[in-house]
Amino acid sequence: MTRSIKFTLKPRWNEIEKIRNRSRRFLASHGLSDDNVQAFTMVISELIENSVKYGKFETSNNEVIVDIQINGKTVTVEVINPVDETVYTHLKALDKTIQWIRGFQDPFEAYVERLKAVAKKPLDDDDSGLGLARIAYEGQAILDFFLSEDHILNVSAVSNP
C-alpha cells in the first residue's frame, strides 16, 4: 500500500522549515524509525533548498512541489520546480555529480571525498555540492532527475532503508 503526501510551497527560504516539519510528522506517523525520519527530513530539506536556489520562479504562481511516497519499505521524495535555460550549467553539474556518486561502491566514500574537496575551498564559496553526497550517504538514497520539455525539473531520491 502506497502512502503519500504532496506539498506545494512558494520558493521562499522561510517556507522550507514549514515543509520540513510537516514532512517529519508525515514520516513519523507511518512508522519510520527516528533515524530514518531524520535522514529523510534532511533529504527533503536538501532537495527543496536546491530547488529554491536554482529554480526559476518568474510568475507568482510558480511553486515548488514536494511529493513524498512510502511504498512498503521504499521512500521516494520528488521535488519539482520550473527552470529555464539559464540553469542548464547547473543541470550538467547535477548530472555529473549524480554519476560521480554512483561511481562509488559505497556512498560514504563519495561523501568523504566531497568533504575533502569542501575543506580545500575558500570559506566564502557556498557551492559545495555536499548536499547531494549527504542525500546519497545519510539518506541512503539513489538520486535521479528528469527535465521535461516544458522546463519542469523533477529531482528524486529513492531509499529502501
VEXVO-603428 format. One record per residue (C-alpha): residue in one letter; x, z, y; chain; residue number from 1. Coordinates in nm, 3 decimals. Layout:
# VEXVO-603428
{pt "A"; {X; Z; Y}; "A"; NUM},
...
# end
This chain:
# VEXVO-603428
{pt "M"; {0.000; 0.000; 0.000}; "A"; 1},
{pt "T"; {0.137; -0.101; 0.339}; "A"; 2},
{pt "R"; {0.101; 0.140; 0.627}; "A"; 3},
{pt "S"; {0.179; 0.004; 0.969}; "A"; 4},
{pt "I"; {0.159; 0.070; 1.337}; "A"; 5},
{pt "K"; {0.215; -0.158; 1.632}; "A"; 6},
{pt "F"; {0.313; -0.052; 1.982}; "A"; 7},
{pt "T"; {0.319; -0.257; 2.298}; "A"; 8},
{pt "L"; {0.527; -0.142; 2.591}; "A"; 9},
{pt "K"; {0.630; -0.257; 2.932}; "A"; 10},
{pt "P"; {1.002; -0.340; 2.949}; "A"; 11},
{pt "R"; {1.095; -0.022; 3.131}; "A"; 12},
{pt "W"; {1.358; 0.228; 3.024}; "A"; 13},
{pt "N"; {1.122; 0.524; 3.067}; "A"; 14},
{pt "E"; {0.882; 0.371; 2.811}; "A"; 15},
{pt "I"; {1.139; 0.392; 2.530}; "A"; 16},
{pt "E"; {1.114; 0.769; 2.489}; "A"; 17},
{pt "K"; {0.734; 0.748; 2.453}; "A"; 18},
{pt "I"; {0.762; 0.491; 2.174}; "A"; 19},
{pt "R"; {1.044; 0.688; 2.011}; "A"; 20},
{pt "N"; {0.820; 0.997; 1.997}; "A"; 21},
{pt "R"; {0.515; 0.807; 1.871}; "A"; 22},
{pt "S"; {0.730; 0.632; 1.608}; "A"; 23},
{pt "R"; {0.878; 0.962; 1.495}; "A"; 24},
{pt "R"; {0.527; 1.107; 1.446}; "A"; 25},
{pt "F"; {0.412; 0.798; 1.254}; "A"; 26},
{pt "L"; {0.714; 0.802; 1.022}; "A"; 27},
{pt "A"; {0.688; 1.176; 0.960}; "A"; 28},
{pt "S"; {0.315; 1.151; 0.888}; "A"; 29},
{pt "H"; {0.387; 0.915; 0.600}; "A"; 30},
{pt "G"; {0.613; 1.147; 0.407}; "A"; 31},
{pt "L"; {0.958; 1.025; 0.506}; "A"; 32},
{pt "S"; {1.230; 1.288; 0.492}; "A"; 33},
{pt "D"; {1.355; 1.436; 0.820}; "A"; 34},
{pt "D"; {1.684; 1.246; 0.779}; "A"; 35},
{pt "N"; {1.502; 0.916; 0.730}; "A"; 36},
{pt "V"; {1.270; 0.984; 1.023}; "A"; 37},
{pt "Q"; {1.572; 1.047; 1.245}; "A"; 38},
{pt "A"; {1.754; 0.737; 1.116}; "A"; 39},
{pt "F"; {1.455; 0.505; 1.166}; "A"; 40},
{pt "T"; {1.380; 0.652; 1.507}; "A"; 41},
{pt "M"; {1.737; 0.564; 1.605}; "A"; 42},
{pt "V"; {1.687; 0.211; 1.465}; "A"; 43},
{pt "I"; {1.370; 0.170; 1.670}; "A"; 44},
{pt "S"; {1.539; 0.301; 1.984}; "A"; 45},
{pt "E"; {1.841; 0.074; 1.949}; "A"; 46},
{pt "L"; {1.625; -0.234; 1.895}; "A"; 47},
{pt "I"; {1.397; -0.154; 2.188}; "A"; 48},
{pt "E"; {1.694; -0.086; 2.416}; "A"; 49},
{pt "N"; {1.841; -0.426; 2.327}; "A"; 50},
{pt "S"; {1.503; -0.587; 2.385}; "A"; 51},
{pt "V"; {1.471; -0.438; 2.732}; "A"; 52},
{pt "K"; {1.834; -0.517; 2.812}; "A"; 53},
{pt "Y"; {1.833; -0.883; 2.701}; "A"; 54},
{pt "G"; {1.468; -0.985; 2.716}; "A"; 55},
{pt "K"; {1.330; -1.200; 2.995}; "A"; 56},
{pt "F"; {1.014; -1.048; 3.137}; "A"; 57},
{pt "E"; {0.915; -1.281; 3.417}; "A"; 58},
{pt "T"; {0.545; -1.204; 3.436}; "A"; 59},
{pt "S"; {0.369; -0.871; 3.449}; "A"; 60},
{pt "N"; {0.202; -0.934; 3.114}; "A"; 61},
{pt "N"; {0.534; -0.987; 2.930}; "A"; 62},
{pt "E"; {0.578; -0.693; 2.697}; "A"; 63},
{pt "V"; {0.783; -0.566; 2.407}; "A"; 64},
{pt "I"; {0.605; -0.536; 2.074}; "A"; 65},
{pt "V"; {0.726; -0.286; 1.816}; "A"; 66},
{pt "D"; {0.586; -0.323; 1.465}; "A"; 67},
{pt "I"; {0.668; -0.061; 1.201}; "A"; 68},
{pt "Q"; {0.565; -0.112; 0.839}; "A"; 69},
{pt "I"; {0.607; 0.116; 0.542}; "A"; 70},
{pt "N"; {0.551; -0.055; 0.210}; "A"; 71},
{pt "G"; {0.637; 0.173; -0.079}; "A"; 72},
{pt "K"; {0.991; 0.286; -0.001}; "A"; 73},
{pt "T"; {1.071; -0.008; 0.225}; "A"; 74},
{pt "V"; {1.058; 0.044; 0.600}; "A"; 75},
{pt "T"; {1.055; -0.261; 0.825}; "A"; 76},
{pt "V"; {1.094; -0.242; 1.201}; "A"; 77},
{pt "E"; {1.037; -0.552; 1.412}; "A"; 78},
{pt "V"; {1.088; -0.571; 1.786}; "A"; 79},
{pt "I"; {0.951; -0.880; 1.956}; "A"; 80},
{pt "N"; {1.009; -0.993; 2.314}; "A"; 81},
{pt "P"; {1.032; -1.306; 2.529}; "A"; 82},
{pt "V"; {1.370; -1.460; 2.610}; "A"; 83},
{pt "D"; {1.491; -1.770; 2.787}; "A"; 84},
{pt "E"; {1.794; -1.995; 2.766}; "A"; 85},
{pt "T"; {2.000; -1.755; 2.978}; "A"; 86},
{pt "V"; {2.028; -1.518; 2.680}; "A"; 87},
{pt "Y"; {2.148; -1.778; 2.430}; "A"; 88},
{pt "T"; {2.504; -1.647; 2.464}; "A"; 89},
{pt "H"; {2.374; -1.304; 2.364}; "A"; 90},
{pt "L"; {2.184; -1.457; 2.071}; "A"; 91},
{pt "K"; {2.504; -1.620; 1.948}; "A"; 92},
{pt "A"; {2.676; -1.282; 1.974}; "A"; 93},
{pt "L"; {2.382; -1.121; 1.791}; "A"; 94},
{pt "D"; {2.412; -1.372; 1.509}; "A"; 95},
{pt "K"; {2.789; -1.333; 1.492}; "A"; 96},
{pt "T"; {2.763; -0.954; 1.483}; "A"; 97},
{pt "I"; {2.496; -0.954; 1.213}; "A"; 98},
{pt "Q"; {2.704; -1.190; 1.000}; "A"; 99},
{pt "W"; {3.015; -0.978; 1.063}; "A"; 100},
{pt "I"; {2.833; -0.662; 0.949}; "A"; 101},
{pt "R"; {2.705; -0.839; 0.637}; "A"; 102},
{pt "G"; {3.065; -0.935; 0.554}; "A"; 103},
{pt "F"; {3.146; -0.575; 0.467}; "A"; 104},
{pt "Q"; {3.062; -0.431; 0.128}; "A"; 105},
{pt "D"; {2.954; -0.108; 0.292}; "A"; 106},
{pt "P"; {2.806; -0.088; 0.645}; "A"; 107},
{pt "F"; {3.015; 0.226; 0.700}; "A"; 108},
{pt "E"; {3.323; 0.003; 0.710}; "A"; 109},
{pt "A"; {3.168; -0.212; 0.982}; "A"; 110},
{pt "Y"; {3.071; 0.100; 1.175}; "A"; 111},
{pt "V"; {3.426; 0.238; 1.162}; "A"; 112},
{pt "E"; {3.573; -0.097; 1.270}; "A"; 113},
{pt "R"; {3.328; -0.117; 1.561}; "A"; 114},
{pt "L"; {3.415; 0.240; 1.663}; "A"; 115},
{pt "K"; {3.783; 0.145; 1.668}; "A"; 116},
{pt "A"; {3.706; -0.156; 1.888}; "A"; 117},
{pt "V"; {3.494; 0.053; 2.125}; "A"; 118},
{pt "A"; {3.773; 0.312; 2.154}; "A"; 119},
{pt "K"; {4.002; 0.040; 2.291}; "A"; 120},
{pt "K"; {3.755; -0.078; 2.558}; "A"; 121},
{pt "P"; {3.758; 0.035; 2.921}; "A"; 122},
{pt "L"; {3.521; 0.321; 2.998}; "A"; 123},
{pt "D"; {3.307; 0.104; 3.226}; "A"; 124},
{pt "D"; {3.243; -0.157; 2.953}; "A"; 125},
{pt "D"; {2.887; -0.083; 2.839}; "A"; 126},
{pt "D"; {2.855; -0.374; 2.595}; "A"; 127},
{pt "S"; {2.994; -0.210; 2.282}; "A"; 128},
{pt "G"; {2.793; -0.377; 2.009}; "A"; 129},
{pt "L"; {2.790; -0.038; 1.842}; "A"; 130},
{pt "G"; {2.409; -0.021; 1.819}; "A"; 131},
{pt "L"; {2.383; -0.292; 1.555}; "A"; 132},
{pt "A"; {2.654; -0.128; 1.344}; "A"; 133},
{pt "R"; {2.468; 0.204; 1.378}; "A"; 134},
{pt "I"; {2.147; 0.040; 1.258}; "A"; 135},
{pt "A"; {2.324; -0.103; 0.953}; "A"; 136},
{pt "Y"; {2.511; 0.217; 0.869}; "A"; 137},
{pt "E"; {2.299; 0.511; 0.984}; "A"; 138},
{pt "G"; {1.968; 0.333; 0.926}; "A"; 139},
{pt "Q"; {2.094; 0.169; 0.605}; "A"; 140},
{pt "A"; {1.913; -0.140; 0.732}; "A"; 141},
{pt "I"; {1.961; -0.511; 0.692}; "A"; 142},
{pt "L"; {1.935; -0.685; 1.027}; "A"; 143},
{pt "D"; {1.795; -1.028; 1.095}; "A"; 144},
{pt "F"; {1.639; -1.221; 1.380}; "A"; 145},
{pt "F"; {1.427; -1.526; 1.449}; "A"; 146},
{pt "L"; {1.380; -1.722; 1.770}; "A"; 147},
{pt "S"; {1.054; -1.915; 1.792}; "A"; 148},
{pt "E"; {1.012; -2.248; 1.968}; "A"; 149},
{pt "D"; {0.824; -2.075; 2.247}; "A"; 150},
{pt "H"; {1.123; -1.844; 2.319}; "A"; 151},
{pt "I"; {0.995; -1.531; 2.146}; "A"; 152},
{pt "L"; {1.270; -1.329; 1.980}; "A"; 153},
{pt "N"; {1.191; -1.120; 1.673}; "A"; 154},
{pt "V"; {1.465; -0.883; 1.561}; "A"; 155},
{pt "S"; {1.408; -0.694; 1.238}; "A"; 156},
{pt "A"; {1.569; -0.411; 1.046}; "A"; 157},
{pt "V"; {1.467; -0.354; 0.685}; "A"; 158},
{pt "S"; {1.567; -0.046; 0.490}; "A"; 159},
{pt "N"; {1.497; 0.085; 0.144}; "A"; 160},
{pt "P"; {1.623; 0.445; 0.162}; "A"; 161},
# end
